[in-house]
């Protein structure tokens, strides 16, 4: 067969590759994936031949690959009408720009943290800090019970999201295991104290029967520094003059697939295993929390929350609320109200804290 149904002469894979600006190797891969199958394959020698009419789709595939679009998404776009495909490409690029902006913000946060280390020895003793804080949990509008827990105190902030038949007890126990750190003596190593308290909670978690456990995200203030401990997919953010920065990384299956390039961020919310955690306080898996020491300054506002909030409220809205709310109490109230407006399909735990100079007149919260 040397001509297509319209009588046009078929192109060899080499000629088609040159015309479409795709390599023969790429064309073979796209054939295997049924993304761009040839018009004819010789049953004897296996030679592939393509119809000239396939050039338009081949060029579209080449352009989409240059954009970095995953092959699974390209297959979907190629099956759409031109108008729908245009909308899909626009939506994909908007997501890329949002992800790029998030990485840019993370880079700015890391630069800021590293630059602070040069001045930390001077500012640590010169500017001791205190906190004004607020904490609240909410059952939401769908779940029959509240399995989230939260704590805010003079030194400790924490949220936990329980799961399984004893999830409420697991979350409450995780937060309770840390609460004594609010009264820890001066000079206590904050990271070591957080880690040891969380380790005890992990070891005490039930290991028999149906899976039960909890996430845990906590900040412990020590002078002008904050120790961070994180397990699971609850999150911590800091609002600074330069914007809102997320300072935790989800320990979930979907986040690992995103990190590996096997899943896009917009596909994550609909993934059937989106609730599967890779790390948590469950008593049965290794205890491997993320631990970090942050240099903090007066004027910063911190948010700790469970995925019942971040699952329905986008980062730009979080930033708007945290920027405009006059007090932590107002910020917490506004954030939970927005979760309800979005349907509140999950429990919500939310902690907001402002850092002030220790000699300022600040209510306890």
ROMI-177445 format. One record per residue (C-alpha): chain; residue in one letter; x, y negated, z. Coordinates in Angstrom, 1 decimal. Example, Ala and Ser with C-alpha at 12.3 -4.5 7.8 and 13.67 -1.06 7.14 Angstrom:
+-------+------+--------+--------+--------+
| chain | resn |      X |      Y |      Z |
+-------+------+--------+--------+--------+
|     A |    A |   12.3 |    4.5 |    7.8 |
|     A |    S |   13.7 |    1.1 |    7.1 |
+-------+------+--------+--------+--------+
% end
This chain:
+-------+------+--------+--------+--------+
| chain | resn |      X |      Y |      Z |
+-------+------+--------+--------+--------+
|     A |    X |    0.0 |    0.0 |    0.0 |
|     A |    X |    1.6 |   -3.2 |   -1.2 |
|     A |    X |   -1.4 |   -5.6 |   -1.2 |
|     A |    X |   -4.0 |   -6.6 |    1.4 |
|     A |    X |   -7.8 |   -6.5 |    0.9 |
|     A |    X |   -7.7 |   -9.9 |   -0.9 |
|     A |    X |   -5.0 |   -8.8 |   -3.3 |
|     A |    X |   -2.1 |  -10.7 |   -1.7 |
|     A |    X |    1.2 |   -8.9 |   -1.7 |
|     A |    X |    2.2 |   -7.6 |    1.8 |
|     A |    X |    5.4 |   -8.9 |    3.3 |
|     A |    X |    8.2 |   -6.7 |    4.7 |
|     A |    X |    9.0 |   -7.1 |    8.4 |
|     A |    X |   12.1 |   -9.1 |    7.5 |
|     A |    X |   10.3 |  -11.5 |    5.1 |
|     A |    X |    7.4 |  -11.9 |    7.6 |
|     A |    X |   10.0 |  -12.5 |   10.4 |
|     A |    X |   11.6 |  -15.3 |    8.4 |
|     A |    X |    8.3 |  -16.9 |    7.5 |
|     A |    X |    6.8 |  -16.7 |   11.0 |
|     A |    X |   10.1 |  -17.6 |   12.8 |
|     A |    X |    9.7 |  -14.4 |   15.0 |
|     A |    X |   12.5 |  -11.8 |   15.1 |
|     A |    X |   11.9 |   -8.3 |   13.8 |
|     A |    X |   12.5 |   -7.1 |   17.4 |
|     A |    X |    9.7 |   -9.4 |   18.7 |
|     A |    X |    7.4 |   -8.3 |   15.9 |
|     A |    X |    7.9 |   -4.6 |   16.9 |
|     A |    X |    7.2 |   -5.5 |   20.6 |
|     A |    X |    4.0 |   -7.4 |   19.6 |
|     A |    X |    2.9 |   -4.4 |   17.6 |
|     A |    X |    3.4 |   -2.1 |   20.5 |
|     A |    X |    1.4 |   -4.4 |   22.7 |
|     A |    X |   -1.3 |   -4.6 |   20.0 |
|     A |    X |   -0.8 |   -8.4 |   20.0 |
|     A |    X |    0.2 |   -8.6 |   16.3 |
|     A |    X |   -0.2 |   -5.3 |   14.6 |
|     A |    X |    1.1 |   -5.0 |   11.0 |
|     A |    X |   -1.4 |   -4.8 |    8.1 |
|     A |    X |    0.1 |   -1.5 |    7.0 |
|     A |    X |    2.6 |    1.1 |    8.4 |
|     A |    X |    4.0 |    3.6 |    5.9 |
|     A |    X |    3.1 |    7.1 |    7.3 |
|     A |    X |    6.3 |    8.5 |    5.9 |
|     A |    X |    9.1 |    6.1 |    6.8 |
|     A |    X |    7.3 |    3.9 |    9.3 |
|     A |    X |    8.0 |    0.6 |    7.5 |
|     A |    X |    5.8 |   -2.2 |    8.7 |
|     A |    X |    4.2 |   -4.7 |    6.2 |
|     A |    X |    2.3 |   -7.8 |    7.1 |
|     A |    X |   -0.4 |   -9.7 |    5.3 |
|     A |    X |    0.3 |  -13.4 |    4.5 |
|     A |    X |   -3.0 |  -14.2 |    6.3 |
|     A |    X |   -1.3 |  -13.1 |    9.6 |
|     A |    X |    1.3 |  -15.8 |    9.5 |
|     A |    X |   -1.0 |  -18.3 |   11.2 |
|     A |    X |   -1.5 |  -16.0 |   14.2 |
|     A |    X |    2.2 |  -15.1 |   14.2 |
|     A |    X |    3.1 |  -18.8 |   14.4 |
|     A |    X |    0.6 |  -19.4 |   17.2 |
|     A |    X |    2.2 |  -16.5 |   19.1 |
|     A |    X |    5.7 |  -18.0 |   18.5 |
|     A |    X |    4.5 |  -21.5 |   19.8 |
|     A |    X |    2.8 |  -20.0 |   22.8 |
|     A |    X |    5.9 |  -18.0 |   23.7 |
|     A |    X |    8.0 |  -21.2 |   23.5 |
|     A |    X |    5.6 |  -22.7 |   26.0 |
|     A |    X |    6.4 |  -19.8 |   28.3 |
|     A |    X |    2.9 |  -18.3 |   28.2 |
|     A |    X |    2.8 |  -14.6 |   29.4 |
|     A |    X |    2.0 |  -12.1 |   26.7 |
|     A |    X |   -1.2 |  -11.0 |   28.4 |
|     A |    X |   -2.4 |  -14.6 |   28.3 |
|     A |    X |   -1.3 |  -14.9 |   24.7 |
|     A |    X |   -3.4 |  -11.9 |   23.8 |
|     A |    X |   -6.4 |  -13.6 |   25.3 |
|     A |    X |   -5.8 |  -16.9 |   23.6 |
|     A |    X |   -5.4 |  -15.2 |   20.2 |
|     A |    X |   -8.8 |  -13.6 |   20.6 |
|     A |    X |  -10.6 |  -16.9 |   21.2 |
|     A |    X |  -12.2 |  -19.3 |   18.7 |
|     A |    X |  -10.0 |  -22.3 |   17.9 |
|     A |    X |  -11.9 |  -24.6 |   20.2 |
|     A |    X |  -11.8 |  -22.1 |   23.1 |
|     A |    X |   -8.1 |  -21.4 |   22.4 |
|     A |    X |   -7.3 |  -25.1 |   22.6 |
|     A |    X |   -9.0 |  -25.4 |   26.0 |
|     A |    X |   -7.1 |  -22.3 |   27.2 |
|     A |    X |   -3.8 |  -23.8 |   26.1 |
|     A |    X |   -4.6 |  -27.1 |   27.8 |
|     A |    X |   -5.6 |  -25.4 |   31.0 |
|     A |    X |   -2.4 |  -23.3 |   30.9 |
|     A |    X |   -0.2 |  -26.3 |   30.4 |
|     A |    X |   -1.9 |  -28.2 |   33.2 |
|     A |    X |   -1.1 |  -25.3 |   35.5 |
|     A |    X |    2.6 |  -25.4 |   34.4 |
|     A |    X |    2.8 |  -29.1 |   35.1 |
|     A |    X |    1.3 |  -28.6 |   38.5 |
|     A |    X |    3.7 |  -25.8 |   39.3 |
|     A |    X |    6.6 |  -27.9 |   38.0 |
|     A |    X |    5.5 |  -30.8 |   40.2 |
|     A |    X |    5.4 |  -28.4 |   43.2 |
|     A |    X |    8.9 |  -27.2 |   42.6 |
|     A |    X |   10.1 |  -30.8 |   42.2 |
|     A |    X |    8.5 |  -31.6 |   45.5 |
|     A |    X |   10.2 |  -28.6 |   47.1 |
|     A |    X |   13.5 |  -29.7 |   45.7 |
|     A |    X |   13.0 |  -33.2 |   47.1 |
|     A |    X |   12.1 |  -31.7 |   50.5 |
|     A |    X |   15.3 |  -29.6 |   50.5 |
|     A |    X |   17.4 |  -32.6 |   49.5 |
|     A |    X |   15.8 |  -34.6 |   52.3 |
|     A |    X |   16.5 |  -31.8 |   54.8 |
|     A |    X |   20.1 |  -31.4 |   53.7 |
|     A |    X |   20.7 |  -35.2 |   53.9 |
|     A |    X |   19.3 |  -35.3 |   57.4 |
|     A |    X |   21.9 |  -32.9 |   58.6 |
|     A |    X |   24.5 |  -35.6 |   58.3 |
|     A |    X |   22.7 |  -37.8 |   60.7 |
|     A |    X |   21.0 |  -35.2 |   62.9 |
|     A |    X |   23.7 |  -35.3 |   65.7 |
|     A |    X |   23.1 |  -39.1 |   66.1 |
|     A |    X |   19.3 |  -39.1 |   65.8 |
|     A |    X |   18.7 |  -36.0 |   67.9 |
|     A |    X |   19.7 |  -37.7 |   71.1 |
|     A |    X |   18.7 |  -41.3 |   70.1 |
|     A |    X |   15.1 |  -40.5 |   69.1 |
|     A |    X |   13.4 |  -37.8 |   71.2 |
|     A |    X |    9.9 |  -37.0 |   70.0 |
|     A |    X |    6.5 |  -36.2 |   71.3 |
|     A |    X |    3.3 |  -35.0 |   69.5 |
|     A |    X |   -0.3 |  -35.9 |   69.3 |
|     A |    X |   -2.2 |  -32.8 |   68.1 |
|     A |    X |   -5.6 |  -31.2 |   67.4 |
|     A |    X |   -6.6 |  -27.6 |   66.8 |
|     A |    X |   -9.8 |  -26.0 |   65.7 |
|     A |    X |  -11.1 |  -22.7 |   64.3 |
|     A |    X |  -14.3 |  -22.1 |   62.4 |
|     A |    X |  -16.2 |  -19.0 |   61.4 |
|     A |    X |  -17.1 |  -20.3 |   57.9 |
|     A |    X |  -20.3 |  -19.7 |   56.1 |
|     A |    X |  -20.0 |  -16.1 |   55.0 |
|     A |    X |  -18.0 |  -14.0 |   57.5 |
|     A |    X |  -20.0 |  -12.4 |   60.4 |
|     A |    X |  -17.2 |  -13.1 |   63.0 |
|     A |    X |  -14.3 |  -15.4 |   63.5 |
|     A |    X |  -10.9 |  -13.6 |   63.4 |
|     A |    X |   -8.7 |  -16.7 |   63.3 |
|     A |    X |   -6.9 |  -18.2 |   66.2 |
|     A |    X |   -5.2 |  -21.6 |   66.7 |
|     A |    X |   -3.2 |  -23.4 |   69.4 |
|     A |    X |   -1.8 |  -26.9 |   69.7 |
|     A |    X |    0.1 |  -28.1 |   72.8 |
|     A |    X |    2.9 |  -30.6 |   73.7 |
|     A |    X |    5.6 |  -28.4 |   72.1 |
|     A |    X |    3.9 |  -25.5 |   70.3 |
|     A |    X |    1.6 |  -25.3 |   67.3 |
|     A |    X |    0.4 |  -22.0 |   66.0 |
|     A |    X |   -2.3 |  -20.4 |   63.7 |
|     A |    X |   -3.1 |  -16.7 |   63.2 |
|     A |    X |   -5.4 |  -14.9 |   60.8 |
|     A |    X |   -6.5 |  -11.4 |   62.0 |
|     A |    X |   -7.6 |   -8.6 |   59.8 |
|     A |    X |   -9.1 |   -5.1 |   60.3 |
|     A |    X |  -11.6 |   -3.9 |   62.9 |
|     A |    X |   -9.6 |   -5.5 |   65.8 |
|     A |    X |   -8.5 |   -8.6 |   63.8 |
|     A |    X |   -9.9 |  -11.1 |   66.2 |
|     A |    X |   -8.1 |   -9.5 |   69.1 |
|     A |    X |   -4.8 |   -9.3 |   67.1 |
|     A |    X |   -4.9 |  -13.0 |   66.2 |
|     A |    X |   -5.7 |  -14.1 |   69.7 |
|     A |    X |   -2.9 |  -11.9 |   71.1 |
|     A |    X |   -0.4 |  -13.3 |   68.6 |
|     A |    X |   -1.1 |  -16.9 |   69.6 |
|     A |    X |   -1.3 |  -16.0 |   73.3 |
|     A |    X |    2.1 |  -14.4 |   73.1 |
|     A |    X |    3.6 |  -17.8 |   72.2 |
|     A |    X |    1.7 |  -20.1 |   74.5 |
|     A |    X |    4.2 |  -20.0 |   77.4 |
|     A |    X |    6.7 |  -21.7 |   75.1 |
|     A |    X |    4.9 |  -25.0 |   75.7 |
|     A |    X |    6.4 |  -24.8 |   79.2 |
|     A |    X |    9.8 |  -23.4 |   78.2 |
|     A |    X |   12.7 |  -25.1 |   80.1 |
|     A |    X |   14.9 |  -27.7 |   78.4 |
|     A |    X |   17.9 |  -26.2 |   76.6 |
|     A |    X |   15.9 |  -23.1 |   75.4 |
|     A |    X |   16.9 |  -22.0 |   71.9 |
|     A |    X |   13.6 |  -22.6 |   70.1 |
|     A |    X |   14.2 |  -20.1 |   67.2 |
|     A |    X |   15.3 |  -17.3 |   69.5 |
|     A |    X |   12.4 |  -18.0 |   71.8 |
|     A |    X |    9.8 |  -17.9 |   69.0 |
|     A |    X |   11.3 |  -14.8 |   67.5 |
|     A |    X |   11.4 |  -12.9 |   70.8 |
|     A |    X |    7.8 |  -13.9 |   71.7 |
|     A |    X |    6.5 |  -12.9 |   68.3 |
|     A |    X |    8.5 |   -9.6 |   68.4 |
|     A |    X |    6.7 |   -8.7 |   71.6 |
|     A |    X |    3.4 |   -9.4 |   70.0 |
|     A |    X |    4.3 |   -7.3 |   67.0 |
|     A |    X |    5.4 |   -4.4 |   69.1 |
|     A |    X |    2.1 |   -4.6 |   71.2 |
|     A |    X |   -0.1 |   -4.6 |   68.1 |
|     A |    X |   -2.2 |   -1.3 |   67.7 |
|     A |    X |   -0.7 |    1.2 |   65.2 |
|     A |    X |   -3.4 |    3.9 |   65.2 |
|     A |    X |   -6.7 |    4.0 |   63.3 |
|     A |    X |   -7.7 |    1.6 |   60.6 |
|     A |    X |   -5.2 |   -1.1 |   59.8 |
|     A |    X |   -5.3 |   -4.1 |   62.1 |
|     A |    X |   -2.9 |   -7.0 |   62.4 |
|     A |    X |   -2.5 |  -10.7 |   62.0 |
|     A |    X |   -0.6 |  -13.4 |   60.3 |
|     A |    X |    1.4 |  -15.9 |   62.4 |
|     A |    X |    2.7 |  -19.3 |   61.6 |
|     A |    X |    4.2 |  -21.4 |   64.4 |
|     A |    X |    6.2 |  -24.5 |   65.1 |
|     A |    X |    8.1 |  -25.1 |   68.3 |
|     A |    X |    9.4 |  -28.6 |   69.1 |
|     A |    X |   12.8 |  -29.0 |   70.7 |
|     A |    X |   14.0 |  -32.6 |   70.9 |
|     A |    X |   14.0 |  -33.9 |   67.3 |
|     A |    X |   13.9 |  -30.5 |   65.7 |
|     A |    X |   11.1 |  -28.0 |   64.9 |
|     A |    X |   11.6 |  -24.3 |   64.9 |
|     A |    X |    9.4 |  -22.5 |   62.3 |
|     A |    X |    8.4 |  -18.8 |   62.5 |
|     A |    X |    6.2 |  -17.4 |   59.7 |
|     A |    X |    4.7 |  -14.1 |   58.8 |
|     A |    X |    1.9 |  -13.5 |   56.3 |
|     A |    X |   -0.1 |  -16.0 |   54.1 |
|     A |    X |   -1.1 |  -18.7 |   56.6 |
|     A |    X |    0.8 |  -21.9 |   55.8 |
|     A |    X |    2.6 |  -24.9 |   57.2 |
|     A |    X |    3.0 |  -28.3 |   55.5 |
|     A |    X |    4.7 |  -31.6 |   56.4 |
|     A |    X |    3.5 |  -35.0 |   55.2 |
|     A |    X |    6.3 |  -37.5 |   54.8 |
|     A |    X |    6.7 |  -40.8 |   53.0 |
|     A |    X |    7.6 |  -39.0 |   49.8 |
|     A |    X |    4.6 |  -36.7 |   49.9 |
|     A |    X |    3.2 |  -33.4 |   51.2 |
|     A |    X |    5.5 |  -30.4 |   51.3 |
|     A |    X |    4.7 |  -26.8 |   51.9 |
|     A |    X |    7.4 |  -25.3 |   54.1 |
|     A |    X |    6.3 |  -21.7 |   54.1 |
|     A |    X |    6.2 |  -19.0 |   51.4 |
|     A |    X |    3.3 |  -16.5 |   51.4 |
|     A |    X |    4.2 |  -12.9 |   52.2 |
|     A |    X |    1.5 |  -11.4 |   50.0 |
|     A |    X |    1.4 |   -9.0 |   47.0 |
|     A |    X |    0.0 |  -11.7 |   44.7 |
|     A |    X |    2.8 |  -14.1 |   45.6 |
|     A |    X |    5.4 |  -11.4 |   45.0 |
|     A |    X |    3.9 |  -10.8 |   41.5 |
|     A |    X |    3.9 |  -14.5 |   40.8 |
|     A |    X |    7.6 |  -14.7 |   41.9 |
|     A |    X |    8.4 |  -11.8 |   39.5 |
|     A |    X |    6.6 |  -13.5 |   36.6 |
|     A |    X |    4.0 |  -10.7 |   36.4 |
|     A |    X |    1.1 |  -12.8 |   37.5 |
|     A |    X |    0.3 |  -16.5 |   37.0 |
|     A |    X |   -0.9 |  -18.7 |   39.9 |
|     A |    X |   -4.3 |  -19.2 |   38.2 |
|     A |    X |   -4.7 |  -15.4 |   38.0 |
|     A |    X |   -3.9 |  -14.8 |   41.7 |
|     A |    X |   -7.3 |  -15.8 |   43.2 |
|     A |    X |   -9.1 |  -13.1 |   41.2 |
|     A |    X |   -6.6 |  -10.4 |   41.7 |
|     A |    X |   -8.3 |   -7.3 |   43.3 |
|     A |    X |   -5.5 |   -7.0 |   45.9 |
|     A |    X |   -5.2 |  -10.8 |   46.7 |
|     A |    X |   -5.7 |  -10.1 |   50.5 |
|     A |    X |   -2.8 |   -7.5 |   50.7 |
|     A |    X |    0.0 |   -8.7 |   52.9 |
|     A |    X |    3.6 |   -7.6 |   52.7 |
|     A |    X |    4.5 |   -8.9 |   56.1 |
|     A |    X |    2.4 |   -9.4 |   59.2 |
|     A |    X |    2.2 |   -8.6 |   62.9 |
|     A |    X |    0.9 |   -5.0 |   62.8 |
|     A |    X |    3.0 |   -2.9 |   65.0 |
|     A |    X |    3.7 |   -0.4 |   62.3 |
|     A |    X |    6.0 |   -2.2 |   59.8 |
|     A |    X |    9.4 |   -3.8 |   60.3 |
|     A |    X |    9.4 |   -7.1 |   62.1 |
|     A |    X |   10.8 |   -9.5 |   59.5 |
|     A |    X |    9.7 |  -13.1 |   60.0 |
|     A |    X |   10.9 |  -16.2 |   58.2 |
|     A |    X |   12.8 |  -18.4 |   60.7 |
|     A |    X |   13.9 |  -21.9 |   60.0 |
|     A |    X |   15.1 |  -25.0 |   62.0 |
|     A |    X |   13.7 |  -28.3 |   60.6 |
|     A |    X |   15.0 |  -31.8 |   61.3 |
|     A |    X |   11.9 |  -33.9 |   62.2 |
|     A |    X |   11.3 |  -37.6 |   62.5 |
|     A |    X |    8.7 |  -39.9 |   64.0 |
|     A |    X |    5.9 |  -40.7 |   61.6 |
|     A |    X |    5.6 |  -37.2 |   60.1 |
|     A |    X |    2.4 |  -35.2 |   60.2 |
|     A |    X |    2.3 |  -31.4 |   60.2 |
|     A |    X |   -0.5 |  -29.1 |   59.1 |
|     A |    X |   -0.7 |  -25.4 |   60.0 |
|     A |    X |   -3.7 |  -23.5 |   58.6 |
|     A |    X |   -5.0 |  -20.1 |   57.5 |
|     A |    X |   -5.9 |  -19.1 |   53.9 |
|     A |    X |   -9.6 |  -19.9 |   54.7 |
|     A |    X |   -8.6 |  -23.5 |   54.1 |
|     A |    X |   -5.9 |  -23.3 |   51.4 |
|     A |    X |   -8.0 |  -20.8 |   49.4 |
|     A |    X |  -10.7 |  -23.4 |   48.7 |
|     A |    X |   -8.9 |  -26.8 |   49.2 |
|     A |    X |   -6.2 |  -27.8 |   46.6 |
|     A |    X |   -2.9 |  -29.3 |   47.7 |
|     A |    X |   -3.8 |  -32.8 |   46.4 |
|     A |    X |   -7.0 |  -32.9 |   48.5 |
|     A |    X |   -5.0 |  -31.7 |   51.6 |
|     A |    X |   -2.6 |  -34.6 |   51.0 |
|     A |    X |   -5.4 |  -37.1 |   50.6 |
|     A |    X |   -7.0 |  -36.1 |   53.9 |
|     A |    X |   -3.8 |  -36.0 |   55.8 |
|     A |    X |   -2.8 |  -39.4 |   54.4 |
|     A |    X |   -6.1 |  -41.2 |   55.2 |
|     A |    X |   -7.2 |  -39.6 |   58.5 |
|     A |    X |   -6.4 |  -41.9 |   61.4 |
|     A |    X |   -5.8 |  -39.2 |   64.0 |
|     A |    X |   -5.1 |  -35.4 |   64.0 |
|     A |    X |   -8.6 |  -34.9 |   65.4 |
|     A |    X |  -10.1 |  -36.7 |   62.4 |
|     A |    X |   -7.9 |  -34.8 |   60.0 |
|     A |    X |   -8.9 |  -31.4 |   61.4 |
|     A |    X |  -12.6 |  -32.4 |   61.3 |
|     A |    X |  -12.4 |  -33.6 |   57.7 |
|     A |    X |  -10.5 |  -30.5 |   56.5 |
|     A |    X |  -13.0 |  -28.1 |   57.9 |
|     A |    X |  -15.9 |  -30.1 |   56.6 |
|     A |    X |  -14.4 |  -29.9 |   53.1 |
|     A |    X |  -14.0 |  -26.1 |   53.5 |
|     A |    X |  -17.7 |  -26.0 |   54.3 |
|     A |    X |  -18.5 |  -28.1 |   51.2 |
|     A |    X |  -16.5 |  -25.5 |   49.1 |
|     A |    X |  -18.6 |  -22.6 |   50.5 |
|     A |    X |  -16.3 |  -21.6 |   53.4 |
|     A |    X |  -16.1 |  -17.9 |   52.3 |
|     A |    X |  -13.5 |  -17.1 |   55.0 |
|     A |    X |  -12.7 |  -18.1 |   58.6 |
|     A |    X |  -10.6 |  -21.3 |   59.0 |
|     A |    X |   -7.9 |  -22.2 |   61.5 |
|     A |    X |   -6.4 |  -25.6 |   61.3 |
|     A |    X |   -3.8 |  -27.5 |   63.4 |
|     A |    X |   -2.6 |  -31.0 |   62.7 |
|     A |    X |    0.1 |  -32.8 |   64.7 |
|     A |    X |    1.7 |  -36.2 |   64.5 |
|     A |    X |    5.3 |  -36.9 |   65.7 |
|     A |    X |    5.9 |  -40.1 |   67.7 |
|     A |    X |    8.9 |  -41.5 |   69.6 |
|     A |    X |    8.8 |  -40.1 |   73.1 |
|     A |    X |    8.6 |  -43.5 |   74.7 |
|     A |    X |    5.5 |  -44.5 |   72.7 |
|     A |    X |    2.0 |  -44.6 |   74.3 |
|     A |    X |    0.4 |  -41.5 |   72.7 |
|     A |    X |   -2.6 |  -39.6 |   74.1 |
|     A |    X |   -2.0 |  -35.9 |   74.6 |
|     A |    X |   -4.6 |  -34.9 |   72.0 |
+-------+------+--------+--------+--------+
% end
